[in-house]
Amino acid sequence: MRACLPEVTAAELCKLLQKLKKGRTSAADGLIAEMLQMKCAELVLASAGLMTDILDGFPESPSSWKRSEFVVLFKKGNPGLRKNFRPIAIIPILGKLYSSIVLSRVRSHIEELLRVEKAGFRFGMGCSDHLQALRLCAEKAKE
Amino acid sequence: MWTASLDLEEAFDKVEYASVIACLEEAGIDEGYIDAVAFAYADLSLYAGLEGGVRSRDVAVERGVRQGDPSCSLSFVMKRLRPQWVSKKHGPELKSDLGEESKYIHYLAFADDMTLFAQSKRAFKHMLADVIPELEAVGLRLNSDKCMVQCSEHTQYSQHQLTVDGKNFEVVSADVGFKVLGTTFALKNGTQK
């Protein structure tokens, strides 16, 4: 059964907007985080309405969010070797914002399902917590 | 005790979107949100930006975590929601006090960094033999050259190799250990920066 999803509110969007990183380059659409962060009320409302439409399964969803620019960054070593380059994708900012909304809505549900062994990208399970767990395992091995 | 640090080949680049959606369905996430995630991953394309504003034609993208995408963590976390390879034949292993209730653990994972634990060499080999095809089933491959094994009891295994399914794993001394998340993890010495 498909339940009706709660609409995306301007307040919800503003909160997530603040988390977008500043000083990043724009994708093909030319939009950067700072433009949205100026909190022009009309723009935020229009974006929130659009996101709500997509969550409702509105058929005419924007396709420009899906085009990323592919940039190849040189890591180190011999520039003649392919493995010394790292490809990255520059994603349109509105696509990122949409991802954050979906993530914020499903995250708590997924957290409940994950096993305790699985750390990384999780609340309260950072690098140092993981190392502490490994340390405990080494202690157990000595017993 | 035996322990291994597993290195996955380009783990983040090999996440298939279809498998992320399948995991969400299995997890019983609201259908509306599964559609919402499916929308985010559908019809993705890339073009290469070249010098002088020249752009390549668009290429369809079907897998790989997009760096900078806030939901990249979601796709990666979902990837191995249920490790089916942890089976009864590996036996009860380490009693841990992680989380609320104490339980037995077979592995610890931090994003794509996995550390396996087993009490005996036999159980350990079983575990590796099970984890390899399980990872391959979701499109991930072990980079066995970069995987390391250590054993706390039998020092005669140090400086040797362990072979499982034709893959060789380097066995290091439990005094020296191997690196996990940039920190040395040695069974006999704990963890050290």
Contacts between the chains, C-beta under 8 A, distances in Angstrom:
chain1	res1	chain2	res2	distance
A	1	B	31	7.3
A	2	B	30	7.8
A	2	B	31	4.5
A	2	B	32	5.4
A	2	B	35	7.8
A	3	B	30	5.8
A	3	B	31	7.6
A	3	B	32	6.0
A	4	B	32	7.4
A	5	B	30	7.3
A	5	B	32	4.5
A	5	B	33	7.0
A	5	B	36	7.5
A	19	B	70	8.0
A	24	B	68	7.8
A	28	B	47	7.7
A	28	B	55	8.0
A	54	B	36	7.0
A	54	B	39	6.0
A	55	B	32	6.6
A	55	B	36	5.5
A	57	B	32	7.8
A	57	B	35	6.1
A	61	B	39	6.2
A	63	B	43	6.8
A	66	B	42	7.6
A	66	B	43	5.4
A	66	B	44	5.0
A	66	B	45	6.1
A	67	B	45	5.2
A	67	B	46	7.5
A	67	B	47	6.7
A	67	B	58	6.6
A	68	B	44	7.1
A	68	B	45	7.4
A	68	B	46	5.2
A	68	B	47	8.0
A	68	B	61	7.6
A	68	B	66	6.8
A	69	B	46	7.4
A	69	B	47	6.3
A	69	B	48	7.6
A	69	B	49	4.7
A	69	B	55	8.0
A	70	B	46	4.4
A	70	B	47	6.4
A	70	B	48	4.6
A	70	B	49	7.1
A	70	B	56	7.9
A	70	B	59	8.0
A	71	B	48	7.8
A	71	B	49	6.2
A	72	B	48	7.9
A	88	B	67	5.2
A	88	B	68	7.4
A	89	B	46	6.1
A	89	B	61	8.0
A	89	B	66	5.1
A	89	B	67	6.5
A	89	B	68	7.2
A	90	B	68	7.5
A	91	B	66	5.8
A	91	B	68	5.6
A	91	B	69	5.6
A	95	B	40	7.2
A	95	B	69	7.7
A	96	B	68	6.9
A	96	B	69	6.3
A	96	B	70	5.9
A	98	B	40	6.3
A	99	B	40	5.6
A	99	B	69	5.4
A	99	B	70	4.6
A	99	B	71	4.0
A	100	B	70	4.2
A	100	B	71	7.5
A	102	B	33	6.5
A	102	B	36	4.8
A	102	B	37	5.8
A	102	B	40	6.3
A	102	B	71	6.2
A	102	B	74	8.0
A	103	B	70	5.5
A	103	B	71	4.7
A	103	B	73	7.5
A	103	B	74	5.4
A	105	B	33	6.1
A	105	B	36	7.8
A	106	B	24	7.6
A	106	B	29	5.7
A	106	B	30	7.9
A	106	B	33	5.1
A	106	B	37	7.5
A	106	B	74	7.2
A	107	B	74	7.3
A	109	B	27	7.5
A	109	B	29	6.1
A	110	B	27	6.6
A	110	B	29	7.4
A	110	B	74	7.1
A	110	B	77	6.6
A	110	B	78	6.9
A	113	B	27	5.3
A	113	B	81	6.5
A	114	B	77	6.6
A	114	B	81	6.7
A	115	B	83	7.6
A	116	B	98	5.2
A	116	B	99	4.0
A	116	B	103	7.8
A	116	B	105	7.9
A	117	B	98	7.6
A	117	B	105	5.7
A	117	B	106	7.7
A	117	B	107	5.7
A	117	B	108	5.3
A	117	B	109	5.9
A	118	B	77	7.1
A	118	B	80	7.0
A	118	B	109	5.1
A	119	B	108	7.1
A	119	B	109	6.6
A	119	B	110	4.7
A	119	B	111	7.8
A	120	B	76	7.9
A	120	B	77	7.7
A	120	B	109	7.2
A	120	B	110	4.3
A	120	B	111	3.5
A	120	B	113	7.6
A	121	B	73	3.6
A	121	B	76	6.4
A	121	B	77	5.4
A	121	B	111	6.3
A	122	B	77	7.1
A	127	B	110	7.1
A	127	B	181	5.5
A	130	B	108	6.7
A	130	B	110	4.6
A	130	B	181	6.4
A	131	B	180	7.4
A	131	B	181	6.3
A	131	B	183	5.6
A	131	B	185	8.0
A	131	B	191	5.4
A	133	B	96	7.7
A	133	B	98	5.8
A	133	B	108	5.6
A	134	B	108	6.3
A	134	B	115	6.6
A	134	B	180	6.0
A	134	B	185	5.3
A	134	B	191	5.8
A	135	B	190	5.3
A	135	B	191	4.9
A	136	B	96	6.8
A	136	B	97	7.3
A	136	B	98	7.5
A	137	B	3	7.5
A	137	B	94	6.0
A	137	B	96	7.3
A	137	B	105	7.7
A	137	B	108	7.1
A	137	B	115	7.9
A	137	B	117	6.2
A	138	B	185	7.0
A	138	B	186	7.3
A	138	B	187	5.4
A	138	B	188	7.9
A	138	B	189	7.7
A	138	B	190	4.8
A	138	B	191	6.9
A	139	B	190	7.2
A	140	B	1	7.7
A	140	B	94	5.3
A	140	B	95	7.1
A	140	B	96	7.4
A	141	B	1	4.0
A	141	B	3	7.7
A	141	B	94	8.0
A	141	B	152	4.7
A	141	B	187	4.9
A	142	B	152	7.4
A	142	B	187	7.8
A	142	B	188	7.5
